Amino acid sequence: MNTPLPGHQGRRVPAFGSLAHMGAWLCAFSKLSLVPTFVAFLILAQSPVHAQPPTPNPAAPTLAAPFPMGAQRGTTIELTLTGTNLNDPVGVLTSFPAKITIPTENNNGKDPAKLLVRMEVPRDAPLGWHTVRLATSRGVSNFRLSCLDDLPQVLESADNRTPASAQAVPVPAVVCGRVDAEQTDYFKFHVEAGQRLSFEVLGRRLGSGLDPIITLINPRGGKPLAMSDDAPGQSKDPRFTYTFKEAGDYLLEVRDVRHQGGADWYYRLRIGDFPMATTPVPLAARRGSAVQVSFAGPHVEGIPPLSVNVPTEPDLKAIWLAPTWPTGGVPGWPVVLALSDDEEALENEPNDEASKANRLGVPSAVSGRMQRKYDKDFFVFAGKKGQRIVVDAVTQEQHSPTVLYLVLKNAKGNQVAASNPANDPARIDFTLPEDGDYTLVVEHLHYWGGPDETYRLTVQPYAPGFTLTAGLDRHDAPQGGTAIIHVSVARRDFNGPIELSVAGPPGVQGSAVIPAGQNGTLLAVQAGAEAPIAGHRLNIIGKATINDKPVVEQASVRSLVSQNLGNLAFPPMHLHNELALGVTEKPPFTIQATYDQPEGLRGGTTPVTIQVARNAGFDEEITVTLVTVPPVQGQPVPIPPATVKVPKGQAQAKLELKPAGNAPLGPQTLGYIARAKFNGKDVTASVLPSPLPLTLPFDLQVDTRGGVLNVPGLRAGQPAPSPFHLADLLNRASGSATFGMLDLSHVRPAPNTLKVKVTAVRKGGYKGPIALEFRNLPANVTAPKPAIPEGQTEVEVDLTAAANAAVGAKGDVNVLGTATGLANQQNASPNFTVNVVK
């Protein structure tokens, strides 16, 4: 159950007993038809699984959720980290400034499953969501969230499972707790008559398995006073504000709505007289600008606008702002302000009819609000015939609950485009049919309105581009060694090359190019020999030139952040591009990979020589594994996984690559990771050689030696004598002593064949036979179908012209070769000319 806030009655979606029930409910909305929704459902249900990303370094630490998941600013806490491979720590990597100490007493740092960390948080550290990672001598861990707050922090007691045993907590406070299955946590607090308090749980937003519901109870009679389940825009987390009429002790009940629980059902319960905001207004600000920011939400009345000097850093995607009462006191939980390079406008009311539409430029962005039910906002912009315009709505990504429906109308008021109600967020992508003004009508898909219902629209001319995604959010490189990072690209009408680089600490560098038309590559990131052994933050930058303009994008790890937070749909925006690099100890060996052939063949075998240089005293077995660029969905795996072991004490091994028969031709970026044990520890080395080109097994070259092909006749290279020429010869012969004996000894039949040499340039080690077929020969010119024998490189072929062969030069003749010993792969020679004369 949920007690809706004002303006949100009916927000809860009803439970569906069947697909038909769901369809009937959806059809109740005038803008949402059953058919596209059902089709979308089927598409989602049947979509194939994407290629799995690379796996993290198995020797690196893995963190479970720490407890407590946060700290009060200006305090020092002791944090117990749990997980695997936590021994031999070298530091803690945090996204906020902090003084970290790892005590050495009681063998702390020796236990692979538990580690005590002392964290001193400065008073001016930023409020809100942060990350914590552990770095050991063997790598860097996954991130875990940590919340910085101004509320005093209280740990939940173990015996607060009944109202009678409710844990007494001060006001204000933040309680760090966990919920067990089929259990309820109770907390007791005292208030004065007329006192106002806000109650808020951070649960799902922490990545917890908890779907929390909170209930305020008057213990004098046990009457529920207020409750909340899924507060708008809070990812199923609850919150409410209540003003107490009577002084006394009250209870707050916290449980999972499904009565589930366990170690990962953790939460932070905030209690105090603080504002509750949902989003800032505006939702975004231009980099380098100075703006006044207000707040939207259920409990923000009277908060004056906040003056914000917007940062200029291009790699900073968002900042977090905390609402505070004019009189001070405890701040509310921060909300996210996106940073952009566009002109950011604010809706100017009234604009609820076309005649009052706010005018926008192109490109531009505007923030607005659905302040009441059935509210509509109108905006107008000038467009040109043939101009492709893209309108995007931003709501839930910034934790607004609003779901928009967009309609575009021409100057006559006729609808020319609309967003698809089945898609969220709303979007219009439309090519304007004529010059003139176009009106954008914005409304709530479900006609709702209220204090939480905010939105942002961007109006942009369509532009080609790309987005980058990193396969993992954490990698490790030994001092003087390399980390291999998979970077994929989703292209948008752009097939050119993309230059990759890294932004990280001194001593760490890396660059690569995603070739034109390719969907990704492997990026080698090198750690300097003197780079400190620690965890470091890292960003991957992609640059390209599109339509003569530079375009810069950061690689995203958004999907990985979501997975790490229990598949949270909308994780904190500032974490979307944050990677980590662990610089580790130098391994006692290095490796090199050399291809025995300069090319690889589809359906063939390409040997790779793995060469190991061992330090003195290290002779353990080494396992070498191939690393490839995962294919995009629906494409074949070009080169299947391959592994080889370098035997103990040996310096070399052969790894065999077996490219798929349907692998795409072209360069394949391949990496090799070597793992071994040394002094009981896992050690790793990597190498990224030059790309291996996948090619056809041969190229063909044809040499006609400059010859021509003659139609059968009397003289080689000459036209046949005409009847008049023959008569003249006879007349002259009649006056001679040899009358009746015509001397034709100088007239010989012209040859009607042309000898052609076909040469094969073999590739990738292919030595098998190559069947040949001449194509597009002139009419009535023939050739046999010979073969270049196994191990040979050339053959001579006679072209033969019949008496009725077509005369002239034909320039599109070629020879098709077939590798009969390698799945009949084919390649054709360049075109050449066959010249037929009489």
Secondary structure as UniProt FT lines:
FT   TURN            6..7
FT   TURN            9..10
FT   HELIX           19..27
FT   TURN            30..31
FT   HELIX           34..46
FT   TURN            58..59
FT   STRAND          62..63
FT   STRAND          70..72
FT   TURN            73..74
FT   STRAND          76..84
FT   STRAND          89..94
FT   STRAND          99..101
FT   HELIX           105..107
FT   TURN            108..109
FT   TURN            112..113
FT   STRAND          114..120
FT   TURN            123..124
FT   STRAND          128..136
FT   TURN            137..138
FT   STRAND          139..140
FT   STRAND          144..149
FT   STRAND          153..155
FT   HELIX           163..165
FT   STRAND          167..168
FT   STRAND          173..178
FT   TURN            181..182
FT   STRAND          185..191
FT   TURN            193..194
FT   STRAND          196..202
FT   HELIX           204..206
FT   STRAND          212..218
FT   TURN            219..222
FT   STRAND          223..228
FT   TURN            232..233
FT   TURN            235..236
FT   STRAND          239..243
FT   STRAND          248..256
FT   TURN            257..258
FT   TURN            263..264
FT   STRAND          266..272
FT   STRAND          279..281
FT   STRAND          284..286
FT   TURN            287..288
FT   STRAND          290..296
FT   TURN            301..302
FT   STRAND          306..309
FT   TURN            314..315
FT   STRAND          318..321
FT   TURN            326..327
FT   STRAND          335..340
FT   STRAND          344..346
FT   HELIX           354..356
FT   STRAND          358..359
FT   STRAND          364..369
FT   TURN            373..374
FT   STRAND          376..383
FT   TURN            385..386
FT   STRAND          388..394
FT   HELIX           396..398
FT   STRAND          404..409
FT   TURN            411..412
FT   STRAND          415..418
FT   TURN            421..422
FT   STRAND          427..431
FT   STRAND          436..444
FT   TURN            445..446
FT   TURN            451..452
FT   STRAND          454..461
FT   STRAND          465..470
FT   STRAND          474..478
FT   TURN            479..480
FT   STRAND          482..492
FT   STRAND          498..503
FT   TURN            506..507
FT   STRAND          508..514
FT   TURN            516..517
FT   STRAND          520..527
FT   TURN            529..530
FT   STRAND          535..546
FT   TURN            547..548
FT   STRAND          549..556
FT   HELIX           558..564
FT   TURN            565..566
FT   HELIX           573..575
FT   TURN            576..577
FT   STRAND          579..584
FT   STRAND          589..595
FT   STRAND          600..601
FT   TURN            602..603
FT   STRAND          606..614
FT   TURN            616..617
FT   STRAND          622..627
FT   TURN            633..634
FT   STRAND          643..646
FT   TURN            648..649
FT   STRAND          652..657
FT   TURN            661..662
FT   STRAND          666..668
FT   STRAND          671..678
FT   TURN            679..680
FT   STRAND          681..687
FT   STRAND          692..695
FT   STRAND          698..703
FT   TURN            705..706
FT   STRAND          709..710
FT   TURN            716..717
FT   HELIX           723..734
FT   TURN            737..740
FT   TURN            745..746
FT   STRAND          753..762
FT   TURN            764..765
FT   STRAND          770..775
FT   TURN            779..780
FT   STRAND          781..782
FT   STRAND          787..788
FT   TURN            790..791
FT   STRAND          794..801
FT   TURN            803..804
FT   STRAND          808..819
FT   TURN            820..824
FT   STRAND          825..828
FT   STRAND          832..837
//
